[in-house]
Every structure is written in structure tokens, then in C-alpha cells.
Amino acid sequence: MEKIAVIGLNYYPEDSSTGLYTTEMVEHLSKEFDVEVMTGYPYYPEWEIWEQYRDKRGELIEEANGIKVYRVRQYVPKKVNFINRVVHYWDFYRKTLKVLNRKDFRLVMVILPNIFLLKLGIKYRKKNSECKIWAHVQDFEIDAGLETLKKIAKIPLLAKVLHSIEKSMFSKFDVVSTISDGMMAKLDKKGVAGDKQYFLPNWADISFIFPKESSVYREKLGIEEDKFVVMYSGNIGKKEDWDTVINCVEKLKNNSSVKFVIAGDGNKREYVFDKLKELPNVILLPPQPKEMLNEFLNLADLHVIPQKREEKDSFMPSKLLGITAVGKSPLCLANRESSVYRVVVEKDIGYVLNEDEYDKFSEKILEISSDRKLMEEKGRHARDYVVENYEYKNIMEKLSRKIKITFL
């Protein structure tokens, strides 16, 4: 069997976001190819090395579900900012390159975010000319950084230099894939020839995540049946507009018909939980076990995805697939130019407030709660949409064929 390396910061036992998708992809590919993984010590979403790894040092070699996994202990900042994140990425790159250079692979796939992994793939191919290199983009981090860090974005020369470097590196890859139509549209500008582009969306395991009439979490959390449950579940980080969410919960604190549930972890968790902990209409929870994910997602009547106003197509919120898989209709705060905005509107699978309407968040929740029939209809559209377009097995089979046809 041909040897493939998959390299990214996040992997099993991390079971959210990029770590989950990389793990599920590798586990499928390992049925047909000899796949090895190079990753970091688990740290996400807490941004802290997990307890079972804290006493370990250096390089580890493990086996996870029959797959060989090489781990390097990367620097993980206690406070996440632009500079610390760059150091975090760089430290993983330099340590992983040493591991990679000892190995011989037919294909190396690097998982972004972590722009330095483009450099890693290019360097490895210089020493191993027969190897092919593939970049899979979960986040366009330079774009996201420039959108978020407005002071830097106002320096046109810096943005131009960063994009020029990124374009040069992408142009050297045999395949570049990404996860949404909007992100695919960016590949032309980033130096990726059309015949090297590949659409590899995230997916949903529709046999594991599916609609239920009720959830055990209602009784577990003591939520009355007549309460309208509004949920956010996932990474509590800097990509979300938490001030708008906090303001919304405060506005509705005296409304006895609505209960908010916010669950997750991340670098904004402490800030968000501290602001909300005294309010009577919100339940704050840590990330829930993966085996309970279907029950948990089915608890909500309405899920919210509160993207920041300036976020466009630097990433696609993967939680949308879990929400739609359980037949729920999301309420998204999203820029008109973002993929999530277009998908929700065009496919009629939920509700959207654009970047000029965020102040209507609480009013929109009440409006939605007053028309359950419409909400349930959109939820059925949502389930049909994810089953038709994002079923795990179908996407993985197409990926396997692409690898065989292109490289092997």
C-alpha cells in the first residue's frame, strides 16, 4: 500500500472542529492506504496541554485505532494573541519537519490552519522529488487575521506581502482543497490553478447525528417542556461575536419562555461565562461527551451561529452540519459575503441577520419562537440538505478516488 502522511496540529483524542474531521478522514483513508499522522499534543479547545499528556516530553509514537501517530510537544500559549499564535504554529512546524524528514511518503497532506505547514510540504518535496503534496484548508488564517486585526489590515503593504508569500506557496502544491464554495472561490486569487483545486467539504455522520422528538437533556438540566431552548455549542473563541450574544441574553433575562444553553470551551470561555453566570435564563456547560452529542444537539429548538461582522470566507463554521443533521434550523449572525449567509438563505435551512442587523438578535429569537411551524419546516429542509450533500461516506469515497487517480 502507498504511504500517505497527514499532518496537522489537531487529531484524536481531540473530538471537535479540525481535530474531529482530520481523524475521521484518516480513519477512512487507512482502509485503502498506509496512512501515518503527525500532530501535536492534544490541547484544543482549552488551549492547554491535556492532563494525560502534561508530564510527557518530546516526541511520542502512539497507535490510535490502528493508525500510527507521531506527536511533538508544541508550544501552547496561555494567552492567545496574534504573536503567540504565530509562535505556536512555528514551533509545531520546526519540530514536525524533523520527524517528517526521517520518513518516506508518496503523498503528504497538510491541514491548515497553520500557514507554516505549506512551507513544510514544500521543503519535504525538495528532498523527495517523487512525493506529491496536498494542502487542505480549514481556515484561511491570513485573511481571518487581517479581517480581525483591523490595525494591521489598515497597512496595505503588510497585507500585500503576506498574501504574496501565501500565493507563492500555494502555487507549488499539486492539490489544494477547501471546505466551502466561498473559500473555493478564493483559490484563484491565491495562485492555485483550476486543475489543482478540489472541493473537500466537511461532513456529517447522518447515522450518528439525526433528529429526535425529545432529548434526555431536558430532564437532566431541569428545563421545562414549554421552554424555547436557544443553544450555542462549540468553540468559545474569538471568531464569534460574544458581546452581541451576551447583550441578547441580558435583554431576554426576564422572558420566562426562553432558556439559553451555552456549552463549550476556548480562549473566550472565561470572559463569556463570567458575564453570563449570574443571569437566570442561561445554563453554562463544558463540552459534552461525543457519545451524547446527538442527544445534546436535539435539546435545542434553535441553534445560533454568531459570527463576527467582518468574517467573510476565511472559514466555514463546521457546527452548521451538526445542527442541520439533527433537523434544526440555525439562526446565524453573518456577513452578507460569507458562505454561511448564502447557504442558509439560498437553501432555506434557517434564519440570518446580516452585519447591519445584529442589534435585532433578541427580537429575531422571539419572532422565530412564535412560529414553530415555519421553524420545523426549515429544520426538515436542513436535514434533507445535509443528507443530500454532506454525508460522510460519500465524501470519503470521492476523496479516495481522487487520491488514486491523481497520485497513485
Steps between C-alpha positions, in 0.01 A plus 500: 500500500617853418612706799320825581585751773226722642640791700308743717494643849176332603412131510342231718427504793395858417144451381391845389556723200806424284619218726176308451494538122867409458453191716194380311669562165812307599299209638320463169814538287683240711265235360664542158839663565786479747435824690713649776416814697727774631336724755543687826420421860123537554416852619180617328255663574639586846833628362679297763681168463255232616562360847596149385780649287637770730776285649615375161779662303645502151385271220244227561402210278151366563241281332143627476241267349773315314664814361855606587507847651815709556459783750727793575454717806421839352503834680147585618451860616306572818371820339412472133583801285642557156868471599453201730301316237779551247753358748262208568482421127872544446598273788281220366641548149867481598457196724282313252741563213766303688263204531383521139853511359569155646213346303421415139150576369328496162257776603516760776176678594524803728195632685463875544467719709875530549648679202845361586383154396503622139870563547537155655347327197714699257820427692427129517436477126837663428665204671254243364424602143266205437270601786180690426370769734142593584377792713155478657375835631257507792577870566665771288678635804673797333165627374337438837784676680484805275123518535518477878810706569377824349812695590713263296246484218535876457861452394458407132867415450499239776184338364651497152823335622315233700270414211793488259682248720185293538435506123853389422476202734155386387615503137756228575244244618358223284154530654341763722160422649264691723158469658250751356405661170609840624838369608540318168447831321801641684738238361532675163631812675739291703692361206329162473439388142149376429610143431667486842193607697283244679181548700524300824221617730461399859234237555243357735460142615126489442465159665648641823346848487126496424171661610323387817164608637644557847834509681605352834667835569163666566459299819872491576524881502157559649365692202120508479341365183343835414833687504642609165866391513759708316841331482859573412724193511862501391819697524462817706764700321583825326318428174161546666332828594458427871407853600192478281409164653549632855289805426225278358491274807485805726214652300294182537587424862144576616335302221389177668435319170862494374795308644854534364750212513864580425746213500864476401850614571754732343702812555190719555324260736602673821388839368164372375417287803595778740261741326212251498537298818260711710219511243197278575419409140825328401662163567879489457663164432837350407533310169273197505625144431503403136280198567232740631528748214181392323294526818654837580446657158140378504439689824490835318202645321732753337879497459692825454819561301618852593784583262675834526380765258828517309540123451440405138646194332811435707329196654168314505345418840499120512231499771247584226512136385424354842213743547344421164557125543266499802240685296529832680490842339792724600489873560823644362657838553703524182650738248310514171819393318553185709427147385285424802276797418454387140439136589240569767311747280522316167418155640233633740641304792485766769511869584764769451565849629756684290780721634268802522232315697682353801311731736180312408631169640265475800198617301573240232512220758156598628367525145626150419362351821154631412484301174595142582346368180733705279799410718423128471459531122842662470638223723374235258665688213819507706505124557426427132778741397770338713396144405513585130827694501715422805470133584831368638530179300431666163755777556767254615448268204543793261819600683646149472432498126662841461817380674520185287441680171729795570794348684515122501 
